């Protein structure tokens, strides 16, 4: 018998002889076995359910999708597998699908409790009277796509929040500049009145905290390059601890090298990064402690593939907690990865901040023996700016031109400069600044420094005119000022032709310090 005749015999249900034995093949049985194999081995999840939505049989893919073993779902009400928020919707969609066959996305709860997403496509088998007998339901796992959509949506929300925060922060920081500036001036005027000075100091501290909160909002929502300034590491670590271990006194021990060099960094961003690391260590420790925070200066004689040679401040944060498994260790800095009930953004944010500072963050851990996070931050700028601060007078007499479009801010900046021993002129737009600066150069009374607001609505700002000022006077000492710290000009001001930076809001002490560095360099 030829292969064609044999195949036709199999399909038609006839019998034929093979050698000395006779085999009877039933076409219906072959059809049933074929469908069973296709159902069981399908790459997409499938199950069969009664009209009451009770699962009678589920294939391998569906069982793996929800983490069950073979036979565990037989007799299970479908609603029990659904996320509570989707139970009613799922029941309605399946019960009416023979009239409206529309695939729908629904959430399911795995055996482990994890939430997953599936697209269900039910097909009802109906009897002669049109009533449903059973449903064959396909469930396609779309969890990776849904998670990606959620991450993209989260990114869009953060971007929108960043734009909103930037606009609010810009205006809010202008207001804070007026408040902190006037408090600074009042402190100078009230010398000898200890009681009033104490009140003003408390007001200044509250203003500085308001500035830090605004900056943290921008850092979280928008990110941005760090606006660096020389910062004492011990003070920064203690501030980070008060934020990361809030309400848990005594759980953090410090081991800090005496006379540790200051590091050029963005204090707001770095406080947030260290606070996240310390919070993670405290939560991982038994009874929330103890956690050891250590800081020492080290020298890398040669590049190690991750960092160039040079001097670094090395900060380690050690805990004696449960440790991190080898499988999780490689994902610990991934955005949205978390083994706890959290956003999974803390360690990812810390890693991003350290990297933007030219440093490196790593982790070592052993299950049951705790974890150690190590941060390397480059020691840069110390021999330049710090030496200038130590050897030069903070300010010298001279004239300063201020570009500031907010009258209240301009007024308080002029008052602070006057209190610092400087003469000051203020203009409200870039065109006026160019005109006044050129007139001063031609009269032989060039300004010792200029303080330029970065953004002037409807006019030229600091970034647009600094180059033209340099054409008029190559020795001009320009300081850029802004209340929106996400601008790349503030983060890399020298690249844009500026000699210094003042992030609003600033106090008179910060103004004096910046002027001292810029004028003495």
Order of alpha helices (4+ residues) and beta strands (2+ residues): alpha-beta-beta-alpha-beta-beta-alpha-alpha-beta-beta-beta-alpha-alpha-beta-alpha-beta-beta-alpha-beta-beta-alpha-alpha-beta-beta-alpha-beta-alpha-beta-alpha-beta-alpha-beta-alpha-beta-alpha
